[in-house]
């Protein structure tokens, strides 16, 4: 008796899905990529941990501050609704919010959890690195956000932004209504509206569950619209509001403003009778011309792009870690966390640009640190002398700057100097 083994066809990899998606649908229209991540991009427990971890910094960090609506009203004290460790789980947190809200709907937005939570950072980095392989890094950068709550509609109505959005449901099904930009421009009443019933026949519906990805291009009008139910999702945004020229011009302007030859306190006038080349206008134009040809200016622009690459294209600056230590401890070891990398590039000035998670330094004598960079990028550790590098904030020099970069970066783990060398090399 002959028997035949029947095998289910393998699902395409995430990279294959994204390659096809960018080729066929990128920035052309809405899309749902069913089962693209094979499961939620982050688990409920991982999402909850990110909510708690980021919440510890929410009050003082505008880039990662809780935003909360209850009954459609924006709350003035959002930290009162922040996740706490004692909530124990995502469901426990949502249950506490439900008790606070009573019968009212509630929505929580937490921007940029990747800035503080290493697990979310790793998952976002992994995803955007694959996406960017085919789409490139948007000059405005990527960001992330968590939306959760018990609500039917986005509390601030139909809206659009200068970013494309990828939504990864973690809990429940997410359903969105969308309209192209041109439709909203012809029907201006749709903006910020929660009463859009007469626009429903022209809307397109996106629905996604954990494991799926929902996508809409930049400038699409959209709103979450579904049954009132508990849900949570992680979003990744791709910003198109900063062209390469704009990014470069900002660095160029900063370079001019910081020019040591400038006299910001001088009371300058435009005198049309001044001799040629002596007027404030002509002197300003001459400074701009010199800066445009300057290797230093070009190096600063190069350093800005290196910074973005080291932050895997993320939009907002990563926070640094404050460092204090026992005065009797004179040294610690630093090692990069998994998937972190120190980026380097030769600048137009001949100096070496060094970047780690969005923060940069410029090295004059690369021999002082190049071996350490190689060692760290291979998974090894380096010894930081605290007295020299961290307890003297004004100290300058290649070794000092590099040690501070490592000690203050969230990309590094810090250990006692007695850490087993075999575990570090």
SULBELGI-V825443 format. One record per residue. PHI is phi in radians with two decimals (999 if undefined). PSI is psi in degrees with one decimal (* if undefined). OMEGA is omega in whole degrees, 0 to 359 (NA if undefined). Layout:
PHI|PSI|OMEGA, PHI|PSI|OMEGA
This chain:
999|124.2|180, -1.52|135.3|176, -2.12|146.5|182, -2.11|127.5|179, -1.46|125.6|179, -1.80|123.2|180, -1.97|137.4|174, -1.24|138.6|178, -1.11|142.1|180, -1.20|142.1|176, -1.25|145.1|179, -1.14|150.3|179, -1.20|162.2|177, -1.02|-39.9|180, -1.09|-41.5|179, -1.14|-39.7|178, -1.08|-45.4|183, -1.22|-36.1|177, -1.06|-45.4|179, -1.17|-42.5|181, -1.06|-46.7|180, -1.14|-39.1|181, -1.19|-39.4|190, -1.81|-26.2|188, -2.30|-7.9|187, -1.00|123.6|178, 1.05|16.6|178, -1.78|-29.8|182, 3.13|178.4|181, -1.22|159.3|180, -2.76|149.0|168, -2.06|129.1|178, -1.87|91.7|186, -1.17|131.4|176, 1.11|19.2|187, -1.11|-35.7|182, -1.65|-0.5|178, 1.28|-4.6|183, 2.90|175.1|180, -1.00|140.7|180, -1.02|-38.2|170, -2.27|151.8|180, -1.40|169.9|177, -1.07|-41.3|180, -1.14|-40.2|179, -1.18|-38.1|177, -1.13|-42.6|179, -1.08|-43.2|179, -1.06|-40.1|179, -1.15|-37.0|178, -1.10|-42.7|180, -1.22|-47.0|183, -1.08|-46.2|181, -1.22|-34.1|180, -1.07|-25.2|178, -1.13|-19.7|183, -2.03|0.1|189, -1.07|-39.3|186, -1.11|-33.8|186, -1.87|-2.2|185, -2.11|103.6|184, -1.05|-32.4|184, -1.27|-14.7|180, -2.39|46.3|183, -1.73|136.3|176, -1.03|140.1|171, -2.22|126.8|189, -2.32|135.4|172, -2.07|135.6|174, -2.23|124.5|183, 1.04|29.3|180, 1.45|-5.0|182, -1.74|131.8|178, -1.22|130.3|184, -1.53|135.5|182, -1.40|-18.2|180, -2.16|70.5|186, -1.13|-24.9|182, -1.12|-22.1|177, -1.15|-18.7|182, -1.86|8.6|182, -1.24|150.9|177, -1.15|144.8|179, -2.22|151.7|181, -1.00|-35.2|182, -1.21|-10.7|173, -1.17|-24.5|171, 1.32|-30.5|183, -2.81|169.4|177, -1.08|-42.7|179, -1.15|-36.5|177, -1.14|-39.1|178, -1.13|-46.9|180, -1.10|-35.9|177, -1.12|-40.3|178, -1.15|-40.6|177, -1.11|-38.9|179, -1.10|-38.5|178, -1.16|-38.7|178, -1.17|-37.4|184, -1.44|-17.2|183, 1.18|-128.4|181, -1.52|-3.5|185, -1.45|153.1|174, -1.25|154.2|177, -2.52|145.8|181, -2.36|134.9|179, -2.14|129.7|172, -2.05|128.5|174, -2.15|107.1|182, -1.30|145.3|167, 0.96|51.3|177, -1.11|-20.3|180, -1.15|-18.2|183, -1.25|-24.2|183, -2.08|-25.9|185, -1.80|120.3|186, -1.20|-31.5|180, -1.22|-48.1|177, -1.08|-40.0|179, -1.03|-43.9|181, -1.12|-42.4|181, -1.20|-41.2|179, -1.15|-44.5|179, -1.02|-46.2|181, -1.05|-42.8|182, -1.20|-50.6|185, -1.19|-27.1|178, -1.16|-36.4|176, -1.25|-45.0|180, -1.06|-46.8|183, -1.12|-23.0|178, -1.04|-30.3|183, -1.92|-27.3|184, -1.83|-18.3|188, 1.46|168.5|177, -1.64|123.8|179, -1.10|140.3|184, -1.10|-23.6|176, -1.44|-10.5|177, 1.55|171.7|173, -1.68|158.3|165, -2.48|175.2|177, -2.35|162.7|178, -2.82|153.2|175, -1.99|127.1|171, -1.98|129.3|176, -2.63|167.7|177, 2.60|-163.6|174, -2.28|96.6|185, -2.72|161.2|178, -1.76|-41.7|182, -2.14|149.5|171, -0.99|125.6|190, -1.15|-20.0|181, -1.79|15.7|169, 1.44|-170.3|180, -1.22|132.7|185, -2.65|170.5|174, -2.57|163.8|180, -2.55|175.7|181, -1.54|35.4|178, -2.48|147.6|170, -1.47|151.5|187, -2.25|134.1|171, -2.00|123.9|182, -1.94|130.2|181, -2.06|96.8|180, -1.06|140.3|177, -1.99|-38.3|179, -2.36|125.6|178, 1.36|177.2|178, -1.74|135.0|177, -1.77|131.2|179, -2.21|130.9|182, -2.23|148.8|167, -1.85|139.4|182, -2.37|153.6|175, -2.47|143.3|177, -1.11|158.0|180, -0.96|-43.5|183, -1.05|-32.9|180, -1.14|-46.0|180, -1.13|-31.2|178, -1.23|-27.2|177, -1.50|-22.5|182, -2.19|77.2|189, -1.17|-16.0|179, -1.20|-11.6|183, -1.31|-24.0|185, -1.10|127.1|179, 1.08|16.9|185, -1.54|141.3|170, -1.87|-0.2|178, -2.07|84.7|187, -2.18|26.2|184, -0.98|-37.7|183, -1.28|-9.3|177, -1.71|-5.3|183, -1.01|-39.9|182, -1.08|-21.0|182, -1.73|-1.2|184, -1.45|157.2|171, -1.95|143.1|186, -1.83|133.3|171, -2.00|131.7|176, -2.38|135.1|182, -2.55|146.2|178, -2.09|171.2|178, -0.92|130.4|185, 1.80|-21.9|178, -1.63|165.8|171, -2.21|129.2|173, -1.82|139.8|185, -2.40|137.4|166, -2.38|145.7|182, -1.29|164.2|177, -0.96|144.9|176, 1.31|3.6|172, -1.30|134.5|172, -1.28|139.7|183, -2.74|160.0|175, -2.78|139.5|171, -1.19|133.8|184, -2.64|107.4|180, -2.88|-174.9|177, -1.13|150.6|178, -1.21|113.3|183, -2.80|159.2|178, -1.22|135.5|178, -2.66|159.7|176, -2.67|142.1|181, -2.63|152.3|172, -1.83|132.7|178, -1.96|148.9|168, -2.16|124.7|180, -1.86|147.5|177, -2.12|112.4|189, -1.60|135.1|181, -2.01|17.7|186, -1.58|0.2|182, -2.25|89.8|176, -1.09|160.3|180, -1.00|-37.4|179, -1.09|-41.7|181, -1.13|-43.4|179, -1.07|-45.4|181, -1.16|-39.9|180, -1.13|-35.1|179, -1.11|-44.2|179, -1.15|-39.5|179, -1.07|-44.3|180, -1.13|-40.1|178, -1.11|-37.8|179, -1.09|-42.9|178, -1.15|-42.0|182, -1.13|-31.3|182, -1.64|8.7|181, -1.08|123.8|181, -1.10|-21.8|181, -1.42|-7.9|181, -1.37|155.2|177, -2.17|84.1|187, -1.11|-21.0|181, -1.60|-5.0|182, -1.21|142.9|177, -1.63|96.9|186, -1.71|147.7|177, -2.24|154.3|173, -1.64|111.1|183, -1.96|109.1|184, -1.25|-15.3|180, -1.65|1.1|181, -1.17|155.1|179, -1.14|155.0|185, -0.99|129.7|178, 1.54|-5.5|184, -1.79|-11.3|182, -1.25|156.4|179, -1.03|-38.1|180, -1.11|-47.5|182, -1.16|-36.0|178, -1.16|-37.7|178, -1.14|-43.4|179, -1.12|-36.5|178, -1.15|-38.8|178, -1.12|-41.5|179, -1.09|-42.3|180, -1.11|-42.1|179, -1.12|-42.1|181, -1.12|-37.3|181, -1.11|-27.5|180, -1.70|1.5|187, -1.44|132.6|174, -1.14|-30.8|180, -1.13|-43.6|179, -1.11|-45.6|179, -1.07|-39.3|180, -1.12|-36.8|179, -1.16|-37.2|176, -1.18|-42.3|177, -1.05|-39.3|180, -1.15|-36.2|179, -1.10|-42.6|179, -1.22|-35.0|176, -1.10|-39.1|176, -1.01|-45.1|181, -1.14|-40.8|179, -1.10|-41.0|182, -1.20|-23.6|177, -1.62|19.1|184, 0.80|38.3|174, 1.43|7.3|183, -1.29|146.5|192, -1.31|-49.1|188, -1.62|145.2|181, -1.05|137.6|176, -1.33|139.0|178, -1.20|150.6|175, -1.65|161.3|182, -1.66|126.3|173, -1.25|145.2|186, -2.24|124.7|171, -2.40|148.9|183, -2.57|163.8|174, -1.04|126.3|182, -1.05|-17.8|179, -1.43|-14.1|177, -1.57|116.0|185, -1.75|-8.6|181, -2.69|152.0|174, -2.42|163.8|175, -1.84|144.0|178, -2.10|141.0|178, -2.50|139.8|179, -1.19|141.4|174, -1.25|158.0|181, -0.91|138.3|177, 1.36|-8.5|177, -1.42|148.1|182, -2.50|139.1|171, -1.49|124.8|179, -1.70|140.4|176, -2.31|154.4|177, -2.72|142.2|174, -1.33|122.4|182, -1.54|165.0|182, -1.10|-21.7|178, -1.40|-6.8|185, 1.58|-9.7|178, -1.36|169.7|179, -1.83|121.8|173, -1.51|133.9|180, -2.20|129.6|183, -2.36|139.9|178, -2.48|115.7|178, 0.88|43.8|173, 1.59|-9.3|180, -1.84|142.5|189, -2.26|154.4|168, -2.41|163.1|177, -2.06|128.0|184, -1.88|129.1|177, -1.52|-42.2|181, -1.96|90.4|188, -1.15|-22.0|179, -1.08|-19.9|182, -1.27|-22.9|185, -2.35|-10.8|188, -1.06|-37.9|178, -1.13|-37.2|179, -1.16|-39.3|179, -1.07|-46.9|179, -1.08|-44.4|181, -1.08|-45.1|181, -1.15|-43.0|181, -1.18|-17.2|177, -1.65|4.1|177, 1.73|3.4|180, -1.48|-174.5|180, -2.19|162.3|175, -2.30|155.0|181, -1.64|129.5|177, -1.91|126.7|177, -1.50|112.1|187, -1.16|-40.8|183, -1.02|-42.5|183, -1.35|-40.3|193, -1.69|-37.1|193, -1.98|-25.9|182, -1.66|3.3|174, -2.22|80.8|188, -0.98|-27.7|182, -1.51|-6.8|182, -1.13|138.7|181, -2.11|164.1|178, 2.32|160.0|185, -1.03|-46.0|181, -1.15|-43.7|180, -1.08|-47.9|182, -1.09|-41.6|181, -1.17|-41.0|179, -1.11|-41.2|178, -1.13|-41.8|179, -0.97|-44.6|180, -1.22|-48.5|187, -1.15|-29.7|184, -1.68|-5.7|184, -1.52|137.7|174, -1.25|-7.8|178, -1.37|-8.9|184, -1.94|146.4|167, -1.74|139.7|180, -1.97|137.3|185, -2.33|166.0|170, -1.10|147.2|179, -1.14|-11.6|179, -1.49|5.7|176, -0.87|134.6|182, -1.00|118.9|181, -1.02|-34.4|182, -1.13|-27.0|181, -1.39|-11.6|187, -1.84|-12.6|188, -1.91|*|NA
